Amino acid sequence: MSSIAQNIQHIEQELPNDVKLIAVTKTKPVEMLLETYETGFRRFGENKVQEMSEKYNLLPKDIEWHMIGHLQSNKVKYIAPFVAMIHSVDGFKLLKEINKEAGKNDKVIECLLQIFIASEETKFGLSEDEAEEILSSAELNSLTNIKIVGLMGMASNTDDSEKVRSEFQHLKTLFESYKQYNSDRINMREISMGMSGDYVIAAEEGSTLVRIGSAIFGGR
């Protein structure tokens, strides 16, 4: 059994049954993704559109691709035909573009709103008010080719596990409060939080999707 297979098995054993693992394959060569695929694993996450498109073209077509990095509106068209979920929606303009490109491909793309929960200023994301503005917008009903299915957040890059825990708790609280907006376009069911260093805490605090790279593939 390969070390990748062992790592995936180890992580999945640590996670509750209702938490799904996404293997973050950014910067990893196609050979490594194939090796991962051959273990039976199918859920891959990428940060960059170009890298994701190139890998999609080279790999089997039953892979479930998750866009987890910052996404520019003008690049949505490259991934719309095949992307399973976009975790990093940080504005209404982007949501409208995803809807437009999903429509061209005759599909509905599931989206997560990325909420800014960390203390560093470098992370992308919506404020609580901006997220509520999107969720309560009358215009959202007309975007019939997207569905907002939850929230994504990145905790502060710190060794202070209590700080990380409180940021995850905050996202979970927001997630619960946003369920009041559930409608044809909104179905709050996924929380994407937790990475290699903090996925155990994230799972304890209600994450349903953890995004893990180095704990599967080793450091860069």
C-alpha distance (Angstrom), angle and dihedral (degrees) to the residues before:
residue distance angle dihedral
M1 . . .
S2 3.80 . .
S3 3.78 121.2 .
I4 3.83 88.2 -116.2
A5 3.80 90.0 57.1
Q6 3.81 90.6 46.5
N7 3.80 92.1 48.9
I8 3.80 92.5 49.9
Q9 3.79 90.9 47.4
H10 3.80 91.5 48.7
I11 3.82 93.0 50.4
E12 3.79 93.5 45.3
Q13 3.81 89.9 51.3
E14 3.81 88.9 55.5
L15 3.79 93.5 50.3
P16 3.80 126.2 79.7
N17 3.81 113.4 -109.9
D18 3.79 93.4 -105.1
V19 3.82 94.3 56.3
K20 3.79 115.7 91.0
L21 3.79 123.5 -150.1
I22 3.79 121.2 -135.9
A23 3.81 114.5 -164.0
V24 3.80 107.3 -138.8
T25 3.80 102.4 -140.3
K26 3.82 100.0 176.0
T27 3.82 113.7 140.6
K28 3.82 89.6 6.0
P29 3.82 117.8 125.0
V30 3.80 121.5 -112.2
E31 3.84 90.4 -112.5
M32 3.79 89.5 61.8
L33 3.81 91.2 49.1
L34 3.79 90.2 50.2
E35 3.79 90.0 51.2
T36 3.81 88.4 51.5
Y37 3.81 90.9 47.0
E38 3.77 90.2 52.1
T39 3.81 90.4 59.0
G40 3.81 85.6 64.7
F41 3.79 94.8 -103.4
R42 3.82 115.8 138.6
R43 3.83 110.6 171.1
F44 3.81 113.5 94.9
G45 3.81 130.0 173.6
E46 3.80 126.3 -157.1
N47 3.81 132.8 -174.3
K48 3.78 100.9 -158.1
V49 3.79 129.0 55.7
Q50 3.80 96.4 -143.5
E51 3.80 93.9 50.2
M52 3.79 91.6 46.0
S53 3.81 92.9 50.1
E54 3.80 92.7 48.5
K55 3.80 92.2 50.0
Y56 3.79 92.5 44.8
N57 3.80 89.6 56.5
L58 3.81 92.6 50.4
L59 3.80 100.9 42.7
P60 3.83 137.6 66.2
K61 3.78 113.6 -73.9
D62 3.82 98.8 -126.7
I63 3.81 92.3 74.8
E64 3.81 114.7 118.6
W65 3.82 105.2 -133.2
H66 3.80 120.9 -154.4
M67 3.81 121.3 -167.5
I68 3.79 104.6 -145.5
G69 3.80 102.8 161.7
H70 3.79 132.9 79.9
L71 3.80 108.1 -66.9
Q72 3.80 126.0 -153.1
S73 3.80 117.5 -147.4
N74 3.79 93.4 -125.7
K75 3.81 91.5 58.9
V76 3.80 99.2 51.0
K77 3.82 91.9 92.3
Y78 3.80 92.0 65.4
I79 3.81 94.9 60.2
A80 3.82 102.0 27.9
P81 3.84 94.0 91.2
F82 3.81 93.7 61.2
V83 3.81 113.7 11.1
A84 3.83 114.9 119.0
M85 3.79 98.5 -163.1
I86 3.81 137.9 -0.5
H87 3.81 111.0 -146.8
S88 3.77 98.9 -179.6
V89 3.82 108.2 65.4
D90 3.79 105.7 149.4
G91 3.80 103.5 165.0
F92 3.79 145.4 26.6
K93 3.79 92.1 -116.4
L94 3.81 89.8 59.8
L95 3.81 91.4 47.2
K96 3.81 90.5 53.7
E97 3.80 90.9 50.2
I98 3.81 91.7 49.8
N99 3.81 88.5 50.4
K100 3.80 91.6 50.7
E101 3.81 94.7 49.3
A102 3.81 92.9 42.2
G103 3.80 87.8 53.8
K104 3.79 91.1 54.0
N105 3.81 87.5 54.9
D106 3.79 92.8 45.6
K107 3.81 93.8 -122.1
V108 3.77 142.9 107.7
I109 3.82 115.3 -118.4
E110 3.79 118.2 -151.1
C111 3.81 113.4 -134.0
L112 3.78 137.5 -169.5
L113 3.79 122.6 -153.6
Q114 3.79 109.7 -126.4
I115 3.80 109.2 -135.0
F116 3.79 122.4 -160.0
I117 3.83 104.4 -124.9
A118 3.82 103.2 147.8
S119 3.77 128.7 93.1
E120 3.82 94.8 -129.4
E121 3.78 117.4 92.6
T122 3.80 93.7 -141.9
K123 3.80 97.4 76.4
F124 3.78 121.1 95.8
G125 3.77 122.1 -131.2
L126 3.77 149.7 107.0
S127 3.78 126.1 -80.7
E128 3.80 116.7 -122.6
D129 3.80 90.2 -102.7
E130 3.81 92.9 50.7
A131 3.79 90.8 50.0
E132 3.81 91.9 49.9
E133 3.79 89.8 48.8
I134 3.82 89.8 56.9
L135 3.81 94.4 43.5
S136 3.81 93.7 49.0
S137 3.80 95.7 41.3
A138 3.80 115.2 123.4
E139 3.80 88.6 -147.5
L140 3.81 90.8 64.9
N141 3.81 91.2 76.0
S142 3.80 90.3 65.2
L143 3.84 92.3 56.9
T144 3.80 94.5 87.9
N145 3.82 95.8 163.7
I146 3.79 97.1 62.7
K147 3.77 133.9 60.1
I148 3.80 123.5 -164.1
V149 3.80 103.2 -141.5
G150 3.80 102.2 171.2
L151 3.78 149.4 -50.7
M152 3.77 138.0 -62.2
G153 3.79 127.7 -157.6
M154 3.79 140.7 170.1
A155 3.77 119.5 -144.9
S156 3.79 123.3 -137.2
N157 3.79 114.9 -78.3
T158 3.78 96.1 -112.3
D159 3.80 141.6 122.4
D160 3.81 89.0 -130.3
S161 3.79 99.2 106.4
E162 3.81 92.8 -174.4
K163 3.80 90.4 58.0
V164 3.80 90.3 48.8
R165 3.80 90.1 47.7
S166 3.80 92.8 51.1
E167 3.83 91.1 50.2
F168 3.81 90.5 51.8
Q169 3.82 90.2 46.8
H170 3.79 88.6 52.5
L171 3.81 91.5 53.2
K172 3.82 90.9 48.3
T173 3.82 90.3 51.4
L174 3.80 90.7 51.0
F175 3.80 90.1 47.4
E176 3.81 91.0 54.4
S177 3.80 92.7 46.4
Y178 3.81 92.2 49.6
K179 3.81 91.2 57.8
Q180 3.81 85.7 84.5
Y181 3.82 86.2 74.5
N182 3.83 94.8 56.5
S183 3.80 109.7 137.9
D184 3.80 140.5 132.0
R185 3.81 89.0 -57.1
I186 3.81 99.4 36.1
N187 3.78 128.5 57.3
M188 3.79 111.5 162.3
R189 3.82 104.0 -151.6
E190 3.83 108.4 120.7
I191 3.80 131.9 66.3
S192 3.79 112.9 -173.6
M193 3.80 106.6 -160.1
G194 3.76 135.2 129.0
M195 3.79 132.5 63.0
S196 3.81 135.3 -166.1
G197 3.80 94.1 -63.8
D198 3.79 100.1 42.3
Y199 3.80 110.1 21.0
V200 3.81 94.3 114.3
I201 3.82 90.8 56.8
A202 3.82 90.2 43.7
A203 3.80 91.6 53.4
E204 3.81 90.5 48.9
E205 3.80 89.4 52.8
G206 3.79 96.5 51.2
S207 3.79 108.0 -84.6
T208 3.82 115.1 158.7
L209 3.84 96.6 -173.9
V210 3.81 124.9 40.3
R211 3.81 120.6 -168.2
I212 3.80 110.0 -146.8
G213 3.78 129.9 175.4
S214 3.79 117.5 146.0
A215 3.81 95.1 38.3
I216 3.82 87.3 59.7
F217 3.80 102.8 34.3
G218 3.79 102.6 23.9
G219 3.80 124.6 -118.6
R220 3.77 122.1 -43.5
